[in-house]
Amino acid sequence: MQTYKTEFRQLLPLYLPSLYLPREMKASLKGRYTNDKSTAVVTLAVKAGDVKLLASMSDVTVVKGPRLNNLTLTVEKPAFFIFDYDVPKKDFRFQFMNSIKVAEKPLKLTYNHGHGENRTVMDGSLVLDSANKVSVNYMFGTRNFKLKYSYVHGGVTTYEPCYDLGKNAWDFSASRRLYDDVFKATYESWSRDFALEWSRNSKFNGTFKISATINMVGESKIPKVFAESTWDLEM
């Protein structure tokens, strides 16, 4: 009997891995700035095995005291599913990801459903080779259907024309990577908006994105400025 108990205790971690998995914690602070306002979002992420548990709070929650305003709880398994729960609105959103082979090419599918807004979106991305990719985006029950083609030239420059069936319009973007920096230009023919963007993803200095958008036919030529920066802290 004593031998049986000893063997059971040795095998117990194999049957209950969730009790023994190491947990990693990371905190991030994201600041956003536009022409008329600035906001901040604090996210605390705990990794337990292959699942992430996240809690996000906006600056409204932080500034006005320990309330549940703009608090979102998330359970995520990367490349498989994401489940978000909005605490004050008592609303949830879930997303499922999968990948299959089509003619020996990887096809990535994403199913996204928002319960409160009753909106369901399906995304598909077919990688033809290292330089060519075709993507589609469709919102169920509407004419919102987008078809995008992506071509990477020389591994650093990307061209992406996109056709919006609902608006019957074309959008174009071109971007170029230079070390940790990415410079991107976008033009939306339906709204006549032209945007320039500079983003950086660095392991040492965090990530940031700065963009300026101007309407080519509007009376005001003052660009709309957007800036976002994120700092991560391992705990």
C-alpha positions as CSV (number, residue, x, y, z in Angstrom):
1,M,0.0,0.0,0.0
2,Q,2.8,2.4,0.9
3,T,4.5,1.7,-2.5
4,Y,1.2,2.4,-4.3
5,K,0.9,5.8,-2.6
6,T,4.4,6.7,-3.4
7,E,4.0,5.9,-7.1
8,F,0.7,7.8,-7.2
9,R,2.3,10.9,-5.8
10,Q,5.1,10.7,-8.4
11,L,2.6,10.3,-11.2
12,L,0.1,13.0,-10.0
13,P,1.9,15.9,-11.7
14,L,1.5,14.2,-15.0
15,Y,-2.3,14.0,-14.6
16,L,-2.8,17.4,-13.1
17,P,-0.4,19.6,-15.2
18,S,-2.3,22.8,-14.6
19,L,-1.4,22.7,-10.9
20,Y,2.3,22.6,-11.6
21,L,2.7,24.7,-14.7
22,P,5.0,27.7,-14.3
23,R,3.2,31.0,-14.5
24,E,4.6,34.1,-16.2
25,M,3.3,37.5,-15.6
26,K,3.7,40.6,-17.8
27,A,2.3,44.1,-17.5
28,S,1.9,46.5,-20.4
29,L,1.0,50.2,-20.6
30,K,-0.3,51.5,-23.9
31,G,-0.8,55.3,-24.5
32,R,-2.8,56.7,-27.3
33,Y,-3.0,60.3,-28.5
34,T,-5.2,61.9,-31.2
35,N,-5.9,65.6,-32.1
36,D,-8.7,65.9,-29.5
37,K,-7.9,63.4,-26.7
38,S,-5.4,61.1,-25.1
39,T,-6.0,57.8,-23.4
40,A,-4.1,55.0,-21.6
41,V,-4.7,51.3,-21.2
42,V,-3.1,49.0,-18.6
43,T,-3.0,45.3,-19.3
44,L,-1.9,42.5,-16.9
45,A,-1.2,39.1,-18.6
46,V,-0.6,35.8,-16.8
47,K,0.6,32.8,-18.8
48,A,-0.3,29.4,-17.5
49,G,1.0,26.8,-19.9
50,D,-0.3,27.5,-23.4
51,V,-3.2,29.7,-22.1
52,K,-3.0,33.4,-21.3
53,L,-5.3,35.2,-18.8
54,L,-5.5,39.0,-19.3
55,A,-7.2,41.9,-17.5
56,S,-7.3,45.3,-19.3
57,M,-8.3,48.6,-17.8
58,S,-8.6,52.1,-19.4
59,D,-7.3,55.3,-17.8
60,V,-10.9,56.0,-16.7
61,T,-10.7,53.1,-14.2
62,V,-7.2,54.1,-13.0
63,V,-8.0,57.8,-12.6
64,K,-11.4,57.7,-10.9
65,G,-10.6,54.9,-8.5
66,P,-11.0,51.2,-8.2
67,R,-14.1,50.8,-10.2
68,L,-15.0,48.3,-13.0
69,N,-15.3,51.0,-15.7
70,N,-13.8,49.7,-19.0
71,L,-12.5,46.5,-17.5
72,T,-12.2,43.6,-19.9
73,L,-11.2,40.0,-19.0
74,T,-9.7,37.8,-21.6
75,V,-8.8,34.1,-22.0
76,E,-6.6,33.4,-24.9
77,K,-4.9,30.4,-26.5
78,P,-2.7,31.9,-29.3
79,A,-3.6,30.6,-32.8
80,F,-6.7,28.8,-31.4
81,F,-9.2,31.1,-29.6
82,I,-9.8,34.4,-27.8
83,F,-12.6,35.0,-25.4
84,D,-13.3,38.6,-24.1
85,Y,-15.7,39.6,-21.4
86,D,-16.6,43.3,-20.9
87,V,-17.4,43.5,-17.2
88,P,-19.5,46.8,-17.0
89,K,-21.4,46.0,-20.2
90,K,-21.8,42.3,-19.3
91,D,-21.0,41.6,-23.0
92,F,-18.7,39.1,-24.6
93,R,-16.8,38.5,-27.8
94,F,-15.2,35.3,-29.0
95,Q,-12.8,34.5,-31.8
96,F,-11.7,31.1,-33.2
97,M,-8.7,30.5,-35.4
98,N,-7.8,27.5,-37.5
99,S,-5.5,26.6,-40.3
100,I,-6.0,24.1,-43.1
101,K,-4.3,23.0,-46.3
102,V,-5.8,24.0,-49.7
103,A,-3.8,22.6,-52.7
104,E,-0.8,22.2,-50.3
105,K,-1.1,25.9,-49.4
106,P,-1.8,27.1,-45.8
107,L,-5.2,28.7,-45.4
108,K,-5.8,30.6,-42.1
109,L,-9.4,31.1,-41.0
110,T,-10.6,33.4,-38.2
111,Y,-14.2,33.5,-37.0
112,N,-15.1,36.6,-34.9
113,H,-18.5,37.1,-33.2
114,G,-19.6,40.0,-31.0
115,H,-22.6,39.1,-28.9
116,G,-23.8,42.6,-27.9
117,E,-23.6,44.1,-31.4
118,N,-24.7,40.8,-33.0
119,R,-21.9,41.0,-35.6
120,T,-20.1,38.0,-37.1
121,V,-17.0,38.4,-39.3
122,M,-15.1,35.8,-41.1
123,D,-11.5,36.3,-42.2
124,G,-9.5,34.1,-44.5
125,S,-5.8,34.3,-45.6
126,L,-4.3,32.0,-48.3
127,V,-0.5,32.1,-48.5
128,L,0.5,31.3,-52.0
129,D,4.2,31.6,-51.5
130,S,6.7,33.7,-49.5
131,A,5.9,36.8,-51.5
132,N,2.2,36.4,-52.4
133,K,-0.9,36.2,-50.2
134,V,-4.7,36.6,-50.8
135,S,-7.0,37.7,-48.0
136,V,-10.8,38.0,-47.7
137,N,-13.0,39.6,-45.0
138,Y,-16.8,39.2,-44.9
139,M,-19.4,40.4,-42.4
140,F,-22.4,38.0,-42.3
141,G,-25.7,39.5,-43.3
142,T,-24.2,42.5,-45.1
143,R,-22.5,43.4,-48.4
144,N,-19.3,44.2,-46.5
145,F,-16.9,42.0,-48.4
146,K,-13.2,42.9,-48.9
147,L,-10.7,41.1,-51.1
148,K,-7.0,42.0,-50.6
149,Y,-3.8,40.9,-52.4
150,S,-0.4,41.3,-50.8
151,Y,2.9,41.2,-52.6
152,V,6.2,41.4,-50.9
153,H,9.1,42.6,-53.1
154,G,12.6,41.8,-52.0
155,G,11.5,40.8,-48.6
156,V,11.2,44.5,-47.4
157,T,8.6,46.3,-49.6
158,T,4.9,45.3,-49.5
159,Y,2.1,46.3,-51.9
160,E,-1.5,45.7,-51.0
161,P,-4.4,46.6,-53.2
162,C,-7.8,46.0,-51.7
163,Y,-11.3,45.9,-53.2
164,D,-14.3,46.7,-51.0
165,L,-17.5,45.2,-52.6
166,G,-19.9,47.0,-50.2
167,K,-18.4,50.4,-51.1
168,N,-17.5,49.4,-54.7
169,A,-14.1,51.1,-54.1
170,W,-10.4,50.3,-54.2
171,D,-7.8,51.0,-51.5
172,F,-4.1,50.9,-51.9
173,S,-1.2,50.7,-49.5
174,A,2.6,50.4,-49.8
175,S,5.0,49.8,-46.9
176,R,8.8,49.4,-46.5
177,R,10.7,47.8,-43.7
178,L,14.0,49.3,-42.6
179,Y,15.5,47.4,-39.7
180,D,13.0,47.8,-36.8
181,D,11.0,50.6,-38.6
182,V,8.2,50.3,-41.0
183,F,7.0,53.2,-43.2
184,K,3.6,52.9,-44.8
185,A,1.4,55.0,-47.1
186,T,-2.3,54.3,-47.6
187,Y,-5.0,55.7,-49.8
188,E,-8.7,55.0,-49.5
189,S,-10.5,56.0,-52.8
190,W,-14.0,55.9,-51.2
191,S,-13.2,58.5,-48.5
192,R,-10.3,60.1,-50.3
193,D,-8.2,59.8,-47.2
194,F,-4.4,59.6,-47.6
195,A,-2.3,58.5,-44.6
196,L,1.4,58.2,-43.7
197,E,2.5,55.9,-40.9
198,W,5.7,55.2,-39.1
199,S,5.9,52.2,-36.7
200,R,8.6,50.5,-34.7
201,N,8.7,47.2,-32.9
202,S,11.8,47.0,-30.7
203,K,12.6,44.5,-28.0
204,F,14.5,47.2,-26.1
205,N,12.5,50.4,-26.6
206,G,9.0,49.0,-26.8
207,T,6.7,49.6,-29.8
208,F,5.1,52.8,-31.1
209,K,3.1,54.0,-34.1
210,I,2.6,57.5,-35.4
211,S,0.3,58.3,-38.3
212,A,-1.1,61.4,-40.0
213,T,-4.3,61.3,-42.2
214,I,-5.5,64.0,-44.5
215,N,-8.7,64.2,-46.6
216,M,-7.8,65.1,-50.2
217,V,-11.2,66.8,-50.9
218,G,-12.1,68.3,-47.5
219,E,-11.9,72.0,-46.8
220,S,-9.7,71.5,-43.8
221,K,-6.1,70.4,-44.7
222,I,-5.2,69.9,-41.0
223,P,-4.1,66.2,-40.7
224,K,-5.6,63.9,-38.1
225,V,-2.6,62.8,-36.0
226,F,-2.6,59.5,-34.2
227,A,0.2,58.2,-31.9
228,E,0.4,55.0,-29.9
229,S,3.2,53.7,-27.7
230,T,3.4,50.5,-25.7
231,W,5.8,49.5,-22.9
232,D,6.1,45.9,-21.6
233,L,7.3,44.9,-18.1
234,E,8.2,41.3,-17.2
235,M,7.2,40.4,-13.7
